């Protein structure tokens, strides 16, 4: 609905309206979590009684009414009237709260200036896919909100390509992977070429990103905010031809992702105080990451690369805390998250396409689910590295709700999250992890703010050079955050 409404707003020449509609109608659960945490916390400080009433009514309205067969007509009428009464009081309560000092914008939709603030570090590209038309809303700090029409992109083709891509990844890492390798890689490479032609090339041309940076020049930054089924596809990996052809996104800019513009603004505001907007975050001189490592998980295949990742982190960050094997329980890990700004998971990831809130990380005694992570409140969180399969893959029924592990770690407060769009090869994941943390350690040693997006970009690009025709091997890892 949000994408269709935005498409009609674009058709009417109302670009700002289109973007605000997308922000109001997408990522609703994520937005509620982000806003409730900040706004309700301020409300509790100013007016504890109204805060308690707010939470009571919010929870009541969020609880579905019982199915009608379980009620007679009188009960159904009374239940409906009670909900109407709660809704009326909710509206009154919001008006009262907005009269309090500093809470004038309590739970209001974001303003256009607030949305444009998301582009403080570089352009944000919202790829809107609708039955009516498809466009890229390009948000920049200086030019505001522009539209790049994408006439060769359609909703039907996007759904077909996404389904084909998901099936291709299952084939690549399933029992038939070797037998179908040639056909599978041809199909996956074809999707990257299609993404380049239909989305990436028009957007990059519009932004003037027609070549990579010169020697010694900084890399441009670019944020992707895909909608609907486009969220299953790797826009950062779009490209065709030889790796040195210049027709690849990864050769022109460092890509990051964000589920919504509000999430990017919130993540940026969570960076270390004193860091200028748009720059990478600072970090303690000697970070002490929480390392959760499970080479052998009951009921799951072994992961030989886990031991190497744990060893690497121990060498780079001697103050790290390790939870491994039987010690890596759901309760122990959940409790330890609160004390560590950095966290690294090296374990199996489980993606539930039909029930994404139950997707999660496989620990020794169970699953740390999307829902579990979203409720955590770590102190001073900064970086979460999820070296696990499909950590950035959401559900197919509500793809715009960003119900996946990466978004949940952002909801928990981590500005920077590294996740994966599909299953990953254990050996290559270990290699990429080594390159990633070595780059961060070098930043720290030189007294520079860490740059997780760049630390990920360069090893992924090197893998692309080696395995360009096998995107399942190199394109899974993505950075979400500022």
N, C-alpha and C positions, 0 to 999 in steps of 0.2 A: 504494500500500500504506500509506504513512504517513497519508494523509488518511482512509482507511477505518479504520485502527487508532485514529486520534484521534476519529473519529465514534463508534466503539463505546465508547471511554473516556468521552466526553461523555455518552453514553446511560447509562453506569453511574455518572454523577455524579462522575467523576474528572477534574476540569478541569486540575489540575496535570499529571497523567499524560498527558492529551491534548496539552498544549503541549510537553512533553518528547519525546513520540513524534514530533511534527511536526519538532522541531529535530534529532532524531537521524536521521530518515528522509528529510528534504528537504535540498537544497543540500549533499549529501555531499561533492562535489568542492570546493566553495567552502569548506566547513568544514575539510576536510583542509588546504587551502592556508593558511587563516588560522591554524589551530592549529599546523601544522608550522612556520610561520615563527617564531612566538613561542616555542613550547615547545621545538622542536629547537634553536633558538639558545641557550636557557638550558642545555639538555643538553650542547651542545658546550662551553660554558664550564666546566661542572662535571665532565664525564666524556667527553672526546673519543673514547675507544675505544668506549664504549657508543653514542655518537652515530653513529659510523661504521657499527657493526653494525646499529643501528636503520635507518639509511637503506638499507643493503644489503638487509636483509630486506624492508623496505617496498617497495622497487623490485622485488624478486623476486616478492613476492605480487601486486604490481600488474600484472605481465606475464602475459597469458593463456597458458595451456599450449597447445602446438601442437595443431592439429586431429587427432583420433584416427586418421583414415585414413593420416596420415603416419607413424604409429608401429605397430610390432607389439605384441603383448600384453605382452612383456617390457619394452619401452621405456615403454609406457603405464603399467605397474605401477610401474616405477622412478620415472617422472616424478611420479605421484600420491604415492608415498611421500616423495619429496623435498619436495613442497609441504606434506604433512602435518608433516614434520619442521620446516620453516620456520615453520608456524603454531604448533607447540608451542613453539619457541624464541621466537617473537614474544610469546606469552603470558607466558613466563617473563621475558623482557626487560622488558616493561612493568611487571611486578611489581618487578623490580630497580630500574628507573628511579624508580618511585614511592616508593622508600625514600630517595631522595636529598633533601637539604634544599631546600625550595621547589618540589619537583616532585611533591608528593603527588597533585595532580589532573591529572597528565600524560595528555593525550588522553582524559580522562574526559568523558562527556556533561555538558553544562552543568547546574548545579543550578538549582532553581526561583528562589532569590534572584538568581542571575546573570541569569536570563531577565527577571525583573521589573525588574532594573536598566536594561534597555533602554528602559523607560518613564520614565526620569529627566526627560526634556524634555517629556513629554506622552504621551497614550495611544497604544498600538500595537495595531492591529486586524489580527488574523490571520483571513482569510476562508477557512474550510475547506469544500471542496466534495467531497462523497462520495455514493456511491449509497445510503448508509444514511440520512444526514441532512446538512443544511448549517447551519453556525453561524458566528458571528463570536466568536472568543476575544479578549476585550478586556482588555488588560494595562495596568494603571495602577499608579503608584508607591504610592498609598495603599490601594487596595482589592484589589490583587493581580490574580488571574485570574478574570474573569467570563465568562459565556456569554450571547450574544444569539442565540436560535434564529432561523433564517431559513427559515421554512416555505415561502415562495413561491419559493425558490431551489432548482434541481435541477441535477444534473450534466449531464443531457441538454440542458437549456436553455442552460447555460453554454457547452457545446461548440458548440452551434448559433450562439449569439450571437458567440462568439469567431471562428468560421470566417466568419460573415457580415461581421464587422467587418474581418477581414484582407482578404477579397475586396473589400469596399467601399473600402478604402484603395487597393488596386491599381487599382480602377476610377477612383477620384478622380484619380490621377496617371498613368493610362494613356491610351491612344489613344481610349478611349470615354468619357472623363471628362465631356466637355461634353454628349454626347448623353444620358447617363444621370444627369445631375447631380441632377435633382429626385428621382428614385427613390432614388438613392444617399444623398442628404442626409436624406431621410425615414427611411431604414433606420438610418443612423448616429444620428440624433437619437432614434429609437425605442429604440435600445440604451441611450443615456444615461438615458432615462426609466425603462427596465426596471431598470438598475443602481440608480437612486434608490429605486424602489419596493421592490426585493427585498433590497438590501444597505444602501445609504447612509442612508436615512431611519431604519430601525430602529436602526442603530448610533448615529447622531447624537442621536436621541431618548434612547437609553440613557445617553449621555454628557452630556446636558443642553445640547448645542450646538444650540439651537433657533432661534438668530438670530445675525446677525453682530455683531462688537464695536461698542460705541458710539464716538462721536467721541473720539479721543485714547486709547482703550483699546487694549492690545496684542492682536494677533491670536492666537487659540488655535492650537496646533500639533497635528497629527494624522499618525501614520505608518500606512501601509497595507502589509500583508504578505500578498499574494494567493498562493493555492496553485493548482497545476495550470493549467487553461485560463483561470482567472480572471486570470492574470498577463498575458494579452494585452489586457485590457480596462482602460479609463481610469477607475478608481474616483474619482480626484480630480476628474473632470469630470462625474460623475453629477449629473443634475438634469433638471427638466422645467419647462415654462412659460416665461414671460418672464424676462429676466435680473434684473428687479427683484422677482420673486415671492418670493424667499427660499427657494425649493425647489431650491437648488443647493449642493453641497458647497463649491464655491469661494467662496461668499458667507458661509460660516460658519466656515471654518478654513483655515489654510495646510497643505496636504498634502505629505508626503514619502513615499518608499517605502524599503523595505528587503527584500532577498531572504530574510533570516532575522533572528531577534532577535540571534543571536550576531554577525552582521555589523554590526548597529547598535551593539552594545556595543563591538566592536573599533574601529569608525570613531570613536566618541566618545572612546575612550581614545587615539586618534591625534591628537586636537586639541592645540593649543598647551598646554604645561604651565602650570598656574596658572589655566586657564579653568574656572569652576565647571561642574559637570555640568549639562547641559541648556541651556547658553547657547551662542550662536554662537561660532565660533572667532575668535581674534585673527589678525592678519596683519602682515607687515612694513609699515613706513611707506610704502615705495615698492616694491611688488612688481614683479618683472621676469618677466612671463609668457613662456613659449615659445609662439609663434604659428605654427601650421602651416597654411599657406594655399595651396590649389590651385584657382585659378579655371579652369584648363584641365589636365585629366588625360588622358594618352593613352588613346584608346578610349572616352572618356566625354563626355557633354554639358558645355558650359561652365556655370559658376556665376557669373553677374555679380555677385552679392552678396558674394562672397569679398573682392574688393578693398576694398569699403566696410568690411567687418568688420576687415580688417587695418589700414586707415587709422584706424578708430575706436580700436583698441587702442593704436596708436602714439601717438595724441593723449592718451589717458588715462594710459598707462604708458610713458613715453619710454624706459625701460630694458629694454623687451621685446626678445626675440630673435626674429627672423623667419626661418623656413625656408619658402621659396616656390618654386613651379615645379620646375625640375630639381634644386634643392638639397634638396627635401623627399623624400629617399629613405628607405627603410625603415631602413637602417643609420644614417643621420644623425639621423633623428627618434628612434630607439630610444636612441642614445647621448645625445642632448640632454635626454631626459626626466629623466635622473639629476640634473641640475643645477638644475631649475626646479620650485619648489613649485606654481606655477600652470602649466597648459597649456591652450591653446585650439586645437581642431581645426576648421578650416573647409574641408570637402572632401566628397567623396562617401562615403556609408556603404553597405556591402553586407551584406545579411542573408541568411544561408543557413539557411532554416527546417529543412531536413533534415540539415544538417551544421553546427550553430551554432558549433563551435570554429573554423571557417574563415570566419565572419563577420568583418568588419573595416573598416578605414578605407583608402580607396583613395589611396595615395601615388604619387609620380611613377613609381617603378620597380616597384611591386607593392603588396601588401596588408599592412598592419599588423594581424594577426589577433588574435582573442580569445586564442588560445594564446600569441602573442607578448607581448601586453601583460601577461598574468598572470605572466610570468617576470621582469618588470622590477622593479628595486629603487631607485626614486628616493629622493634624500635629502630629508627633511622635506616630503613631498608634502602638499598641502592642497586644491587645487581643480582639477578637470578639467572643461572645458566641451566637449562633443562636439556641435558644430553640424553634424550629419551625419544622414542618413536612418537610421531604425530602429536607433539605437545601443543602445536598451534592449529590443530584441525578442529573445527567446530562441528555442529550437528547439521544434518541436511534438512530437517524440518523447520528450524528457525535459524538459518544461517546468518541473519542480520543481528542476532542477539549476542554474538561473540561469546558463546558459552564454551570456553576451552581453557586449558591450563594457563596459557600465556596471559590471557586477559584476567584470569583469576589472580595470578601473581601481581599484576598491575593493580587490581582492586585491593589486594592486601597491602599495597604501598610501594612495591618495587618499581622505580622509574624505568629501569632497563631490564628487559627480559629477552633472553635468547631461547628460541624454541624451534620446532621442526614441523613442516607441513605434512610429512608422511613418514613411513618407516625409514630408518637409516642403517647403513652398513657399519658394523661395529668397528672395523679397522680404520675406515676413513673418518668416522666420528671421533675416534681417539686422536688421529692426526690433526684434525681441525681444532679440537680442544687444546692440544698442545700449542699450536700456532696462536690461538686466540689469547690464552693466558700469558704466553711469552710476550706478546705485544703489550698487554696491560701492565705486566711487570716492568717492561722497559719504560713505559710512560711514567710509572711511579718512580723508578730509579732516576729518571731525568727531571723529576719534579714537575711533570706536566699533568694536567687533568686527564683522567682516563677517557678513552673514546671507544666504547664497546662496538659501535657501528662500524668504525674503520677496522678495529681489531678482527671483526668477523669478515668484513668485505674482502680483504686482501687474500686470506687463505681460500675462501670460496672461489674467488676469481682464479687463483692458481689451479684449483681442482677443475674448474671449467676448462682451462687451457688443456688439461690432460684428458678430460672425459666429456668433451663438448657434446658428443652425440649420445651420451648416457646421462641425462639430467637427473635421473633418480639417484645418481651417485654424488652429485655436487650441489644441487639447488635446494635441498630441503631446509637448511638452516636459515632463519630470518631473525632480524633484530626488530623488536617492538619497543618504542620509547623515543625520547628526545635525542 
